[in-house]
Amino acid sequence: MASKSDNETRTGKLQNQKPQDQLSVSRRNFLEAGAAAGVGAAALSIPGAAAAQSRAAAQSGAAAQSGAAAQSGVPTQWDYEADVVVCGGGASGLVCAIRARDAGLSVLVVEGNFDAGGKMLHSGGQTSMGGGDPLQLRDIAGASDPKGYITVASTHSREELTDDIERLFTEWTDWSVLDPHAQAPYRYNPRGIQRAMAENAPAARKLLMDNYVQFARIRGSNPNSGISRARQAGPFLKLAAVTDIKAGTISREDAGTPGVRASHFAPIPLGPVADVAGPDTVGGGACMARCLEFSAREKGIRFMFNRHMDELIREQQFAGRVLGVRASYSPRRDPDTGAQLTSLWKNGNVEETRQTITVRARKGVMVATGGHANNPQFRSMFYPAMNEPAFPASTWAVLGPRGLDASGIIAGMKVGANLSGMQQNLGLSHLTYLIPQRLATRDAYSGELPGHPTFSLRKSSGIPMLGTGDFEHLIAVNQVGKRFFNEINLTKRAGLSLFPGGPAGGTPKAGLQHVPLDWRNCDPAFVRTMYQRHDGVHAALAMNEGSVAPNYYSGPLWAIFDSAAVARAKWNIEPPFTSLENGYFFKADTIEELAAKIKKGHEFQRVPLKYLAETVAKWNTGVGAGRDPEFERHADAPMHPINRPPFYAASIMVVWHDSYGGLSVNEKSQVVDLTGAVIPGLYCGGEASGSGNQHGLARAHINGFIAGTNLAKEA
Ligand SMILES: Cc1cc2nc3c(=O)[nH]c(=O)nc-3n(C[C@H](O)[C@H](O)[C@H](O)COP(=O)(O)OP(=O)(O)OC[C@H]3O[C@@H](n4cnc5c(N)ncnc54)[C@H](O)[C@@H]3O)c2cc1C
């Protein structure tokens, strides 16, 4: 199959790459104010930062107009200027920034949050690339990492790790692979983009490794990242006396302690990964995010935090180049102390507190603002019931209410960008919206703990359930206090189509036996086998007596249990797992009192739980008879009465985790308009883009890599 994309990037070289000392970074530019010093250095001052250059409008050919923002929206004076402006300092943005900086460009990261890393910072960090990437080659050779921290052998055979670009491309577009919803997520991947991604996957992995990211042994693959080869590995650091990114080490304090304490470095404590690395190693997304951030700062990339990109500035709304961005001040504060939240590291930060500023991008703007999971209006385009604002995005606390607000996508649409891949929200629905097995916290997808500055926003880590079994100890009710589903099946989700596949994972055959593009992979008999839907999330979002015009919100959901359940299940319901102050956990001596407390104390409880006492009484009668006529739960698990005070209510959340679909891009990560024409100077990657339905990090990294490559080629 013909290649149309950036072959040269596989060698890590750009055709027009210049030596560092010949770079076209203007000496007058504030970005030349000083290369970043080591991590921990004081914030750099920026001589003349406010003296932004006004050449931009003239250079661009835009009409000269007076005032900061002329009628066309193109400023005559810009507040800042850089070769590349990256909006969003997460997975896609950091890689794009590093790639562009390596090619000698000046880069400013405009980040809406107070710290770098985005969702990547508290992700699991599991990254599927492949195509014969350097990790696959390392594990085939049985080699360790350069520092020798990996002391365990690969559990995969040579064959399972032997990969190439053709295979990767074929698999990422294999129409025959199903997921256990009997849907075919790979089928709808855009082919030109997937080709470019396959070709750039090995070099993108290399970039991560060249910028301090240490990967453990490969194990399996990520959702929708291929079915016949092992491609996924997670980042790790070695526990030591001090955190030293160059040495690949982290202190116990920065690593945190699972179940006890997190840190500013890692909002979720890093967990042991001895099975895939070696003794005293810990892993998690922070190991990757902090390494990339460290390297970016070291290379002289500048960060402007607390700065939300609101608008893309194009010569004309639907014509000409994208020239820069307009961005507003978006500081976040501790709700208890009022103190402003600040980034962990400060070197390379550009401090700017004006309400609105403009930033000129000489070569282009990268939209790497993540997805739309926290924008109920936007996401309800795909699932109307998810207009319910009670249900947030994963990462709600760390990124804040404006994180993942679709702002990058909307800004692109306003300058004429097309959208694509939107249906993939439904194709990967087991990772899009779901009910996590964590109660009593708003941010129920993850178990953040005290130690990270944003913990005060959530105030409770949440009660983790031990699988669906723990749900036998509670009943689940909707906003009017009625049960709505068999609790044991409530959080069950379809599996994932990933390596090693097999009958539970999207292919009739497992691992190496999988035959790509074979019609038997999705013949009617296999479809019937796969069609084992659990509709708990849809029942949870159903209308009920409390759903009223004009929005018909389904309302919040509550787990109701008693003190006997707490003792039986051995749940820890003390702080920091719960909080009696955040509106997501309540305790009372009677069910009536419990209902009243929920109504008073939860921000999205719009109606009284008028059926709650009746529901609990009915449940207890059913328990006595050993029957659950409403939802037939007696067939699945023991039933326990709810009759020993105190009684408890803990929130059950529907979380919109990842989002799929976004700005339409081509194989160079350039954004295209409704006619398919490139919007000059505008790039996009990661969850803000419609570049395909691979889960999470790898797509974001590879998109960022491709964007950085092509930004360096801009005239
Ligand atoms: C708990 C958890 C576990 C996960 N585990 C994995 C895993 O193991 N493997 C995997 O592949 N994926 C995983 N993911 C998903 C993965 O983290 C994301 O898909 C990935 O980080 C998306 O990359 P991105 O660059 O598109 O967005 P992000 O990494 O979220 O970065 C977007 C950045 O843009 C900023 N921003 C948003 N709007 C604006 C604006 N208007 N102006 C300026 N800045 C803005 C945000 O603050 C953020 O910093 C996980 C996610 C979570 C929450």
The ligand as a Gaussian input file, in Angstrom:
#p B3LYP/6-31G(d) Opt

LIG

0 1
 C       -7.392000       8.025000      34.944000
 C       -6.983000       7.922000      33.492000
 C       -6.262000       6.817000      33.046000
 C       -5.866000       6.720000      31.714000
 N       -5.071000       5.682000      31.333000
 C       -4.632000       5.605000      30.055000
 C       -3.734000       4.578000      29.672000
 O       -3.266000       3.795000      30.494000
 N       -3.371000       4.490000      28.366000
 C       -3.828000       5.379000      27.439000
 O       -3.480000       5.243000      26.281000
 N       -4.641000       6.412000      27.791000
 C       -5.053000       6.545000      29.076000
 N       -5.849000       7.581000      29.458000
 C       -6.294000       8.536000      28.416000
 C       -5.189000       9.529000      28.047000
 O       -4.658000      10.108000      29.217000
 C       -5.778000      10.626000      27.155000
 O       -6.487000      10.046000      26.108000
 C       -4.668000      11.505000      26.583000
 O       -3.960000      12.146000      27.624000
 C       -5.250000      12.537000      25.640000
 O       -4.202000      13.358000      25.193000
 P       -4.501000      14.828000      24.681000
 O       -3.211000      15.465000      24.369000
 O       -5.544000      14.790000      23.623000
 O       -5.193000      15.558000      25.929000
 P       -4.624000      15.827000      27.386000
 O       -3.489000      14.948000      27.711000
 O       -5.800000      15.812000      28.298000
 O       -4.112000      17.327000      27.304000
 C       -4.987000      18.393000      26.994000
 C       -4.477000      19.647000      27.682000
 O       -5.112000      20.791000      27.101000
 C       -5.461000      21.710000      28.140000
 N       -6.539000      22.547000      27.615000
 C       -7.818000      22.190000      27.380000
 N       -8.480000      23.221000      26.812000
 C       -7.587000      24.232000      26.693000
 C       -7.677000      25.555000      26.164000
 N       -8.795000      26.021000      25.616000
 N       -6.567000      26.322000      26.190000
 C       -5.385000      25.854000      26.709000
 N       -5.264000      24.613000      27.228000
 C       -6.356000      23.813000      27.200000
 C       -5.858000      20.820000      29.295000
 O       -5.789000      21.516000      30.518000
 C       -4.809000      19.697000      29.177000
 O       -3.643000      20.010000      29.911000
 C       -6.239000       7.726000      30.791000
 C       -6.950000       8.844000      31.240000
 C       -7.318000       8.950000      32.576000
 C       -8.069000      10.164000      33.026000

